[in-house]
């Protein structure tokens, strides 16, 4: 049975206004689903029903085998407290409580407050040195990370997020999305509402809503572009090791596995193919440089900010690198003080932000 099963879900206001119109879909345990659509499409209404904050006019929702319609109001509150963690666009932090106290309040509402446990939760989201700061003393990204820590304080199996990066700049957006990637890696089920297609691309699957109707379910729609990027990255790495432009296909295992895709890359002008050799064109080299740079910067971000184990960096960085265009990568590079290498010791290609005399020093 899927972890979430939605059948004919309808939310109607008055005689003819549908916030949701007979939507049906399922979500597997541990899956990352993005719900995308314009304002007024029904995204937040759907999320509120999944989170036991609202009830449908028609239809059925089962989460972990539990039919939400059969729960009383008190049972829904208990189910929500035990199973679900919420992350909202608006932070909803009490302004007169510190970050630590906001988490301890969430603990108290769930069970018992534990200061050490709350402090550890803030440390896990990179805020170990900000526990005694009030919300007004925290940046928007830091406040959102407090919200994520608060959502996780009851160890929920399901995370529901409503436009979690809507109020953030690019650097903090990347930090928050890296946290979601880490939660996904831990096996939690994520349902993230967003209007941003780039944020939606980080999910495993995308569900599109328009006027309350489910109009599209896209499963890894970007996988071809991801494969292109992986192959260009592989050529770059062999070139980096050999310090030569031409790469023997014998030293590139990916070539025999994806020979047809390499021909597509050649047709697109990304690589030159010769007899038993492959080389990046100037166009392909620039794309590969951007791919490698954003990936290694993402690894450095995970390692420096969140202390993620080195063995987990590649997978986690791969999850968020799609949202790091060159401009955002430069901002993260500046945020990290222009690191020379990734945590594995591989060089991080220089960007425009590294060109000033101060950053070259």
KEKE-3310 file (N, C-alpha, C; in steps of 0.2 Angstrom, whole numbers, plus 5000, padded with zeros to 4 digits):
npx = (5004:5003:5011:5005:4988:4977:4961:4949:4949:4940:4937:4926:4918:4904:4892:4898:4912:4927:4941:4948:4947:4941:4954:4966:4979:4995:5008:5023:5031:5045:5047:5050:5039:5034:5023:5016:5011:5001:4996:4982:4979:4975:4985:4990:4978:4977:4988:4985:4974:4980:4988:4980:4974:4963:4947:4940:4927:4923:4929:4944:4957:4971:4984:4998:4990:4980:4963:4959:4947:4940:4944:4942:4941:4951:4958:4964:4972:4981:4986:4992:5002:5010:5014:5017:5027:5028:5032:5032:5030:5029:5036:5031:5037:5038:5040:5046:5053:5068:5077:5080:5070:5059:5059:5058:5046:5038:5042:5036:5022:5021:5026:5037:5047:5064:5079:5093:5090:5083:5093:5102:5095:5094:5108:5109:5104:5113:5114:5120:5127:5118:5107:5102:5097:5085:5071:5071:5084:5089:5093:5082:5084:5090:5079:5070:5077:5076:5063:5062:5070:5061:5050:5055:5056:5047:5051:5045:5037:5033:5035:5028:5029:5026:5028:5042:5054:5050:5052:5066:5083:5095:5106:5102:5090:5097:5103:5092:5086:5096:5094:5082:5085:5094:5085:5077:5086:5087:5076:5063:5047:5043:5032:5031:5026:5027:5029:5039:5048:5061:5064:5055:5061:5070:5064:5058:5047:5034:5019:5006:4995:4980:4968:4962:4962:4971:4983:4995:5007:5023:5037:5053:5056:5067:5077:5085:5093:5100:5107:5115:5123:5129:5138:5146:5152:5159:5168:5175:5182:5190:5199:5204:5212:5221:5226:5225:5217:5211:5202:5204:5192:5193:5197:5186:5173:5159:5157:5155:5144:5134:5134:5126:5121:5132:5134:5123:5127:5138:5131:5125:5135:5142:5153:5167:5169:5181:5191:5190:5192:5187:5182:5179:5171:5173:5161:5155:5165:5163:5150:5152:5162:5153:5145:5153:5158:5147:5143:5154:5154:5142:5144:5154:5146:5137:5146:5153:5143:5133:5140:5140:5143:5158:5156:5143:5141:5142:5130:5120:5124:5121:5107:5103:5110:5105:5097:5107:5112:5125:5125:5120:5128:5140:5137:5135:5148:5155:5149:5154:5167:5175:5181:5195:5195:5185:5177:5183:5195:5196:5199:5190:5183:5187:5176:5167:5166:5177:5187:5193:5206:5206:5200:5208:5220)
npy = (4994:5011:5025:5037:5039:5046:5049:5054:5067:5081:5098:5110:5126:5134:5134:5132:5134:5127:5122:5110:5097:5082:5075:5063:5053:5044:5042:5035:5027:5036:5044:5058:5071:5084:5097:5107:5123:5137:5152:5149:5137:5126:5120:5123:5120:5107:5102:5106:5098:5085:5087:5086:5098:5103:5098:5087:5090:5080:5063:5053:5051:5042:5039:5031:5020:5024:5030:5047:5052:5045:5049:5058:5075:5077:5065:5068:5078:5072:5063:5071:5077:5066:5060:5070:5083:5101:5113:5130:5144:5156:5159:5158:5159:5162:5178:5183:5172:5163:5154:5141:5141:5141:5129:5121:5124:5118:5104:5103:5104:5092:5082:5080:5094:5095:5101:5099:5090:5098:5108:5100:5097:5110:5111:5101:5107:5117:5128:5128:5138:5148:5147:5154:5165:5178:5177:5189:5192:5183:5178:5177:5165:5158:5158:5150:5138:5135:5133:5121:5113:5113:5106:5094:5089:5080:5069:5065:5055:5060:5074:5090:5103:5120:5131:5133:5140:5152:5165:5167:5171:5167:5160:5155:5148:5137:5132:5128:5119:5110:5104:5098:5088:5081:5076:5068:5058:5052:5044:5049:5054:5066:5080:5093:5109:5121:5135:5136:5130:5126:5122:5112:5103:5096:5086:5069:5066:5075:5084:5092:5105:5113:5125:5117:5104:5089:5089:5084:5072:5070:5060:5061:5070:5077:5068:5065:5077:5077:5065:5069:5079:5071:5063:5073:5078:5066:5065:5077:5075:5064:5071:5080:5072:5066:5077:5081:5085:5076:5061:5044:5032:5020:5023:5028:5022:5025:5028:5015:5011:5021:5024:5028:5040:5048:5050:5058:5069:5073:5076:5087:5096:5096:5087:5081:5067:5054:5041:5029:5039:5054:5071:5086:5099:5117:5123:5112:5111:5122:5120:5108:5113:5122:5112:5104:5114:5118:5107:5103:5114:5113:5101:5106:5115:5107:5100:5110:5118:5109:5098:5086:5068:5063:5053:5054:5065:5066:5061:5069:5082:5080:5080:5094:5101:5105:5117:5127:5139:5147:5160:5159:5149:5157:5166:5157:5152:5164:5165:5155:5159:5157:5143:5133:5119:5104:5094:5082:5085:5088:5100:5116:5123:5140:5154:5169:5177:5174:5182:5194:5204:5202:5190:5181:5181)
npz = (5000:4996:5004:5006:5000:4989:4984:4973:4978:4984:4987:4990:4989:4992:4979:4966:4967:4966:4975:4975:4964:4962:4963:4962:4967:4972:4985:4987:5002:5008:4997:4987:4983:4973:4972:4960:4953:4948:4958:4968:4962:4970:4978:4991:4998:4996:5003:5016:5019:5018:5029:5040:5043:5037:5030:5018:5005:4998:4994:4998:5009:5013:5025:5029:5030:5037:5037:5035:5036:5046:5058:5073:5078:5089:5087:5075:5078:5086:5077:5068:5076:5079:5067:5057:5050:5048:5037:5034:5022:5029:5044:5057:5070:5088:5093:5105:5110:5111:5098:5103:5113:5106:5099:5110:5115:5105:5107:5120:5117:5110:5118:5130:5135:5131:5133:5129:5119:5110:5107:5101:5089:5083:5080:5070:5059:5056:5065:5078:5084:5086:5095:5106:5101:5096:5085:5078:5077:5068:5051:5037:5031:5041:5051:5044:5044:5058:5058:5051:5059:5070:5064:5064:5076:5082:5076:5063:5051:5039:5030:5026:5016:5013:5000:5005:5002:4998:5003:5003:4999:4985:4991:5004:5000:4993:5004:5012:5003:5003:5015:5014:5005:5013:5022:5014:5010:5022:5022:5024:5020:5008:5004:4994:4992:4978:4968:4960:4946:4946:4959:4960:4952:4959:4966:4966:4959:4950:4953:4945:4947:4942:4943:4953:4948:4944:4932:4927:4929:4932:4930:4935:4924:4920:4917:4906:4904:4915:4914:4903:4910:4919:4911:4905:4916:4919:4909:4911:4923:4920:4911:4920:4929:4920:4914:4901:4885:4876:4879:4882:4877:4884:4896:4902:4909:4907:4894:4887:4893:4889:4876:4865:4870:4871:4857:4855:4862:4855:4843:4847:4849:4861:4864:4855:4845:4842:4835:4847:4856:4866:4868:4876:4869:4867:4870:4877:4887:4895:4900:4907:4916:4924:4929:4937:4946:4953:4959:4967:4975:4981:4989:4997:5004:5011:5019:5027:5032:5038:5042:5036:5034:5024:5015:5011:5004:4989:4984:4991:4987:4973:4973:4975:4966:4954:4956:4957:4948:4938:4944:4956:4961:4962:4972:4983:4983:4987:5000:5006:5007:4996:4993:4990:4987:4986:4999:4997:4992:4978:4966:4966:4952:4947:4948:4942:4954:4960:4955:4960:4967:4981:4983:4976:4984)
capx = (5000:5007:5011:4999:4984:4972:4956:4944:4948:4937:4936:4921:4916:4898:4889:4902:4919:4931:4948:4951:4941:4942:4961:4968:4986:4998:5015:5026:5035:5052:5047:5050:5034:5033:5016:5017:5005:5000:4992:4975:4978:4973:4991:4990:4972:4978:4993:4981:4970:4985:4991:4974:4972:4957:4944:4938:4920:4922:4935:4947:4964:4974:4991:5001:4985:4974:4958:4959:4940:4937:4947:4939:4946:4956:4963:4967:4977:4986:4990:4997:5008:5015:5016:5018:5031:5026:5037:5028:5033:5029:5040:5027:5040:5036:5046:5049:5056:5074:5077:5080:5064:5053:5059:5056:5038:5035:5042:5031:5016:5021:5027:5040:5053:5071:5084:5098:5088:5082:5099:5105:5091:5097:5114:5109:5102:5118:5112:5122:5129:5112:5102:5100:5095:5078:5069:5073:5092:5091:5091:5076:5086:5091:5073:5067:5080:5073:5056:5064:5071:5054:5046:5058:5057:5044:5053:5039:5039:5030:5036:5024:5032:5022:5033:5047:5059:5047:5055:5073:5087:5097:5110:5098:5086:5101:5104:5086:5084:5100:5091:5077:5089:5096:5079:5075:5091:5086:5070:5057:5042:5042:5028:5033:5022:5031:5027:5046:5050:5068:5063:5051:5065:5074:5060:5058:5041:5031:5012:5004:4988:4978:4961:4960:4963:4977:4984:5001:5011:5029:5042:5060:5056:5073:5083:5090:5097:5104:5112:5120:5127:5134:5143:5150:5156:5164:5174:5179:5186:5196:5203:5207:5217:5226:5229:5225:5210:5208:5201:5203:5186:5195:5197:5179:5168:5153:5156:5152:5137:5130:5137:5121:5120:5138:5133:5118:5131:5142:5127:5123:5141:5145:5159:5170:5171:5185:5191:5192:5193:5181:5185:5174:5171:5173:5154:5154:5169:5160:5145:5155:5165:5148:5142:5158:5159:5141:5143:5159:5152:5136:5147:5157:5141:5135:5151:5155:5138:5130:5144:5138:5149:5160:5153:5136:5141:5140:5122:5116:5125:5118:5100:5102:5114:5101:5095:5113:5114:5131:5125:5119:5135:5145:5134:5137:5156:5156:5146:5159:5174:5179:5185:5199:5194:5179:5180:5187:5202:5196:5199:5184:5184:5185:5171:5168:5166:5184:5192:5195:5213:5205:5198:5214:5225)
capy = (5000:5018:5028:5042:5037:5051:5046:5058:5072:5087:5103:5114:5131:5136:5129:5130:5135:5121:5122:5104:5094:5075:5074:5056:5051:5041:5043:5029:5029:5038:5047:5066:5073:5091:5099:5113:5126:5144:5154:5148:5131:5121:5117:5124:5117:5100:5101:5107:5092:5080:5088:5086:5105:5104:5092:5088:5090:5073:5059:5050:5052:5037:5040:5025:5015:5027:5034:5053:5054:5042:5052:5063:5081:5076:5060:5071:5082:5067:5060:5076:5078:5060:5058:5075:5089:5106:5119:5135:5150:5161:5155:5157:5159:5167:5183:5184:5166:5161:5148:5135:5140:5140:5122:5117:5124:5112:5098:5103:5103:5085:5077:5084:5098:5093:5107:5096:5087:5104:5111:5096:5098:5116:5110:5097:5112:5122:5133:5127:5144:5153:5144:5159:5171:5179:5177:5196:5192:5178:5180:5173:5158:5155:5157:5144:5132:5134:5130:5114:5109:5112:5101:5087:5088:5074:5063:5063:5051:5064:5082:5094:5110:5125:5136:5134:5145:5158:5172:5167:5173:5161:5156:5152:5143:5132:5129:5125:5113:5104:5101:5093:5083:5076:5072:5063:5053:5048:5040:5052:5056:5073:5083:5101:5114:5126:5138:5137:5124:5123:5119:5106:5098:5092:5081:5063:5066:5081:5084:5099:5107:5119:5126:5111:5098:5086:5090:5081:5069:5070:5056:5062:5073:5080:5063:5065:5082:5074:5060:5073:5082:5066:5061:5078:5078:5061:5067:5082:5072:5061:5076:5083:5068:5065:5084:5081:5086:5069:5056:5037:5029:5014:5025:5031:5017:5028:5028:5009:5011:5026:5026:5032:5046:5051:5052:5064:5075:5075:5080:5094:5100:5096:5083:5078:5060:5051:5034:5027:5045:5059:5077:5091:5105:5123:5123:5107:5112:5127:5117:5104:5117:5124:5106:5102:5119:5119:5101:5103:5119:5110:5096:5110:5118:5101:5098:5115:5121:5104:5093:5079:5064:5064:5047:5055:5071:5066:5060:5075:5087:5079:5082:5101:5105:5108:5124:5131:5141:5150:5166:5156:5146:5162:5168:5152:5152:5170:5164:5150:5162:5155:5138:5130:5112:5101:5090:5076:5087:5090:5108:5119:5128:5147:5158:5176:5180:5173:5186:5200:5203:5200:5183:5178:5181)
capz = (5000:4996:5011:5005:4994:4988:4980:4971:4983:4982:4991:4987:4993:4989:4974:4960:4968:4968:4977:4973:4960:4961:4962:4964:4966:4978:4986:4991:5007:5006:4990:4987:4978:4972:4970:4957:4950:4949:4964:4967:4959:4975:4981:4999:5001:4996:5008:5022:5020:5019:5036:5045:5045:5034:5028:5011:5004:4995:4993:5004:5010:5018:5026:5032:5031:5041:5034:5039:5038:5051:5064:5077:5078:5094:5084:5069:5081:5089:5071:5065:5081:5079:5060:5052:5052:5044:5036:5030:5020:5035:5049:5063:5077:5093:5093:5111:5112:5107:5093:5107:5117:5101:5098:5117:5115:5100:5111:5125:5114:5108:5123:5135:5133:5132:5131:5126:5112:5106:5105:5096:5083:5080:5078:5064:5054:5056:5070:5084:5088:5086:5099:5111:5097:5095:5078:5075:5077:5063:5045:5034:5030:5048:5054:5040:5047:5064:5057:5049:5066:5074:5061:5065:5083:5084:5072:5059:5045:5033:5030:5022:5016:5008:4998:5010:5000:4994:5006:5004:4993:4982:4995:5009:4996:4992:5011:5014:4999:5005:5021:5012:5002:5018:5025:5009:5011:5028:5021:5026:5014:5008:4999:4994:4987:4976:4961:4956:4943:4948:4966:4959:4948:4964:4968:4962:4955:4951:4952:4943:4948:4938:4945:4957:4944:4943:4925:4925:4934:4928:4934:4933:4917:4918:4918:4900:4905:4921:4911:4899:4914:4922:4906:4904:4922:4919:4904:4914:4929:4917:4909:4926:4931:4915:4912:4893:4882:4873:4884:4879:4879:4888:4903:4903:4909:4906:4887:4884:4896:4887:4869:4861:4873:4869:4850:4855:4865:4849:4838:4850:4849:4867:4864:4849:4846:4837:4836:4853:4860:4867:4870:4877:4864:4871:4873:4882:4893:4899:4903:4912:4922:4928:4933:4942:4951:4957:4963:4972:4980:4985:4993:5002:5008:5016:5024:5031:5036:5041:5045:5034:5033:5017:5011:5009:5001:4982:4983:4993:4982:4967:4974:4975:4961:4948:4957:4957:4941:4939:4948:4963:4963:4964:4979:4988:4984:4992:5007:5009:5007:4990:4995:4984:4985:4989:5005:4995:4989:4971:4965:4963:4947:4949:4945:4942:4960:4963:4951:4963:4970:4988:4983:4974:4989)
cpx = (5004:5006:5006:4995:4978:4967:4950:4943:4945:4936:4932:4919:4909:4895:4894:4910:4923:4939:4952:4945:4943:4949:4962:4976:4989:5005:5018:5030:5042:5052:5047:5045:5034:5026:5017:5011:5005:4996:4985:4973:4975:4979:4991:4984:4973:4983:4990:4977:4975:4988:4986:4973:4965:4954:4941:4930:4918:4929:4938:4954:4966:4981:4993:4995:4979:4970:4957:4951:4937:4940:4943:4944:4952:4961:4967:4973:4983:4990:4994:5003:5013:5018:5019:5022:5029:5031:5033:5032:5034:5032:5036:5031:5038:5042:5049:5053:5063:5073:5076:5073:5058:5053:5057:5049:5035:5036:5037:5024:5015:5021:5030:5046:5059:5076:5090:5096:5086:5088:5103:5101:5093:5104:5114:5107:5107:5117:5115:5125:5124:5106:5099:5098:5088:5077:5072:5081:5094:5089:5085:5078:5087:5084:5069:5071:5078:5066:5057:5065:5065:5050:5048:5058:5053:5045:5048:5042:5037:5032:5032:5027:5028:5026:5038:5053:5057:5050:5062:5077:5090:5101:5106:5093:5090:5102:5098:5085:5089:5098:5086:5080:5091:5090:5077:5080:5090:5080:5064:5053:5041:5037:5029:5029:5026:5028:5033:5048:5056:5068:5060:5056:5069:5070:5060:5052:5037:5023:5010:4997:4986:4970:4958:4960:4970:4978:4990:5004:5018:5034:5049:5060:5062:5079:5087:5095:5102:5109:5117:5125:5132:5139:5148:5155:5161:5170:5178:5184:5192:5201:5207:5213:5222:5229:5229:5218:5207:5208:5200:5196:5187:5195:5191:5174:5161:5151:5153:5145:5132:5132:5132:5120:5126:5137:5128:5122:5135:5137:5125:5129:5144:5152:5161:5172:5175:5186:5194:5194:5187:5185:5179:5176:5171:5166:5153:5159:5166:5154:5147:5158:5159:5145:5147:5158:5153:5141:5148:5157:5146:5139:5151:5152:5138:5140:5153:5149:5134:5134:5143:5144:5151:5157:5146:5136:5139:5133:5118:5117:5121:5110:5099:5105:5110:5098:5101:5115:5121:5131:5124:5125:5140:5143:5136:5145:5158:5155:5151:5166:5178:5184:5189:5197:5187:5182:5184:5194:5202:5196:5192:5185:5182:5180:5172:5169:5173:5189:5195:5202:5212:5204:5204:5220:5225)
cpy = (5006:5021:5033:5039:5042:5049:5051:5064:5079:5092:5109:5120:5134:5131:5127:5132:5129:5123:5116:5100:5087:5073:5067:5055:5047:5043:5038:5032:5031:5042:5055:5068:5081:5092:5106:5116:5133:5145:5152:5141:5125:5118:5117:5120:5109:5098:5101:5101:5086:5081:5088:5093:5107:5098:5092:5088:5083:5070:5057:5051:5047:5039:5035:5021:5018:5032:5041:5054:5051:5044:5057:5069:5080:5070:5063:5075:5078:5064:5065:5077:5072:5059:5063:5081:5094:5111:5124:5140:5155:5157:5154:5155:5164:5172:5184:5178:5165:5155:5142:5135:5139:5132:5118:5118:5119:5106:5097:5101:5095:5080:5081:5088:5095:5097:5104:5093:5093:5108:5107:5096:5104:5115:5106:5102:5118:5128:5132:5133:5150:5151:5149:5166:5172:5179:5184:5196:5187:5181:5176:5166:5154:5153:5151:5138:5130:5131:5122:5110:5108:5107:5094:5085:5082:5068:5061:5059:5055:5071:5085:5101:5114:5131:5138:5138:5151:5165:5172:5169:5166:5156:5152:5147:5137:5128:5125:5118:5108:5101:5096:5087:5078:5072:5066:5057:5049:5043:5043:5054:5063:5075:5091:5104:5119:5129:5138:5130:5121:5120:5112:5100:5094:5086:5075:5063:5073:5081:5091:5099:5113:5119:5120:5105:5096:5086:5086:5078:5067:5066:5057:5065:5075:5075:5063:5071:5080:5069:5064:5076:5077:5064:5066:5079:5072:5062:5072:5079:5068:5065:5079:5079:5067:5072:5084:5082:5080:5064:5049:5034:5023:5016:5029:5026:5019:5028:5021:5008:5016:5029:5030:5039:5051:5054:5058:5070:5077:5079:5087:5098:5101:5092:5082:5071:5058:5044:5032:5033:5050:5065:5082:5097:5111:5124:5118:5108:5117:5124:5112:5108:5120:5118:5105:5107:5119:5112:5101:5109:5117:5105:5100:5113:5113:5100:5103:5117:5115:5098:5086:5075:5064:5058:5049:5062:5071:5066:5066:5081:5087:5081:5089:5105:5108:5115:5129:5133:5145:5156:5164:5153:5151:5165:5163:5151:5158:5168:5159:5152:5159:5149:5135:5123:5110:5097:5084:5078:5089:5097:5110:5124:5135:5150:5165:5179:5179:5177:5192:5199:5200:5192:5178:5177:5175)
cpz = (5000:5003:5011:4999:4994:4983:4979:4976:4980:4988:4988:4991:4989:4984:4968:4961:4970:4969:4974:4969:4958:4959:4965:4963:4972:4979:4990:4997:5005:5000:4992:4981:4978:4969:4967:4954:4952:4956:4963:4964:4964:4979:4989:5002:5001:5002:5015:5024:5021:5027:5041:5047:5042:5032:5022:5011:5002:4995:4999:5004:5015:5019:5031:5034:5035:5037:5038:5041:5044:5058:5067:5076:5083:5091:5079:5072:5083:5083:5068:5070:5080:5072:5056:5054:5046:5043:5031:5027:5025:5041:5055:5069:5081:5094:5099:5114:5108:5102:5098:5111:5112:5099:5105:5117:5111:5104:5116:5123:5111:5113:5129:5132:5135:5129:5127:5119:5107:5103:5100:5089:5079:5077:5071:5058:5053:5060:5077:5088:5088:5091:5104:5107:5096:5087:5074:5074:5072:5056:5043:5034:5036:5051:5050:5043:5054:5063:5055:5055:5070:5071:5062:5072:5086:5080:5067:5053:5038:5034:5024:5022:5011:5007:5003:5008:4997:4997:5006:4998:4991:4987:5000:5006:4995:4999:5013:5010:5001:5011:5019:5009:5007:5021:5020:5009:5017:5028:5023:5019:5014:5002:5000:4989:4985:4969:4957:4953:4944:4954:4964:4956:4953:4967:4964:4957:4956:4949:4950:4944:4945:4940:4949:4954:4943:4935:4923:4930:4930:4932:4931:4925:4915:4918:4912:4901:4910:4918:4907:4904:4917:4917:4905:4910:4922:4915:4908:4919:4926:4914:4914:4928:4926:4912:4904:4891:4879:4878:4880:4882:4884:4895:4906:4903:4906:4898:4884:4887:4892:4880:4865:4864:4871:4862:4850:4858:4859:4844:4841:4851:4856:4868:4856:4850:4840:4838:4842:4858:4860:4870:4871:4872:4869:4874:4878:4888:4898:4903:4909:4918:4927:4932:4938:4948:4955:4962:4968:4977:4984:4991:4999:5007:5013:5021:5029:5035:5040:5044:5042:5032:5025:5013:5008:5005:4993:4981:4985:4989:4976:4967:4973:4969:4955:4949:4957:4950:4943:4944:4955:4966:4965:4971:4984:4989:4988:4999:5010:5009:5002:4991:4988:4982:4988:4995:5003:4992:4982:4971:4963:4958:4949:4945:4945:4948:4963:4960:4954:4966:4977:4988:4980:4979:4993)
residu = (UNK:UNK:UNK:UNK:UNK:UNK:UNK:UNK:UNK:UNK:UNK:UNK:UNK:UNK:UNK:UNK:UNK:UNK:UNK:UNK:UNK:UNK:UNK:UNK:UNK:UNK:UNK:UNK:UNK:UNK:UNK:UNK:UNK:UNK:UNK:UNK:UNK:UNK:UNK:UNK:UNK:UNK:UNK:UNK:UNK:UNK:UNK:UNK:UNK:UNK:UNK:UNK:UNK:UNK:UNK:UNK:UNK:UNK:UNK:UNK:UNK:UNK:UNK:UNK:UNK:UNK:UNK:UNK:UNK:UNK:UNK:UNK:UNK:UNK:UNK:UNK:UNK:UNK:UNK:UNK:UNK:UNK:UNK:UNK:UNK:UNK:UNK:UNK:UNK:UNK:UNK:UNK:UNK:UNK:UNK:UNK:UNK:UNK:UNK:UNK:UNK:UNK:UNK:UNK:UNK:UNK:UNK:UNK:UNK:UNK:UNK:UNK:UNK:UNK:UNK:UNK:UNK:UNK:UNK:UNK:UNK:UNK:UNK:UNK:UNK:UNK:UNK:UNK:UNK:UNK:UNK:UNK:UNK:UNK:UNK:UNK:UNK:UNK:UNK:UNK:UNK:UNK:UNK:UNK:UNK:UNK:UNK:UNK:UNK:UNK:UNK:UNK:UNK:UNK:UNK:UNK:UNK:UNK:UNK:UNK:UNK:UNK:UNK:UNK:UNK:UNK:UNK:UNK:UNK:UNK:UNK:UNK:UNK:UNK:UNK:UNK:UNK:UNK:UNK:UNK:UNK:UNK:UNK:UNK:UNK:UNK:UNK:UNK:UNK:UNK:UNK:UNK:UNK:UNK:UNK:UNK:UNK:UNK:UNK:UNK:UNK:UNK:UNK:UNK:UNK:UNK:UNK:UNK:UNK:UNK:UNK:UNK:UNK:UNK:UNK:UNK:UNK:UNK:UNK:UNK:UNK:UNK:UNK:UNK:UNK:UNK:UNK:UNK:UNK:UNK:UNK:UNK:UNK:UNK:UNK:UNK:UNK:UNK:UNK:UNK:UNK:UNK:UNK:UNK:UNK:UNK:UNK:UNK:UNK:UNK:UNK:UNK:UNK:UNK:UNK:UNK:UNK:UNK:UNK:UNK:UNK:UNK:UNK:UNK:UNK:UNK:UNK:UNK:UNK:UNK:UNK:UNK:UNK:UNK:UNK:UNK:UNK:UNK:UNK:UNK:UNK:UNK:UNK:UNK:UNK:UNK:UNK:UNK:UNK:UNK:UNK:UNK:UNK:UNK:UNK:UNK:UNK:UNK:UNK:UNK:UNK:UNK:UNK:UNK:UNK:UNK:UNK:UNK:UNK:UNK:UNK:UNK:UNK:UNK:UNK:UNK:UNK:UNK:UNK:UNK:UNK:UNK:UNK:UNK:UNK:UNK:UNK:UNK:UNK:UNK:UNK:UNK:UNK:UNK:UNK:UNK:UNK:UNK:UNK:UNK:UNK:UNK:UNK:UNK:UNK:UNK:UNK:UNK:UNK:UNK:UNK:UNK:UNK:UNK:UNK:UNK:UNK:UNK:UNK:UNK:UNK)
# end
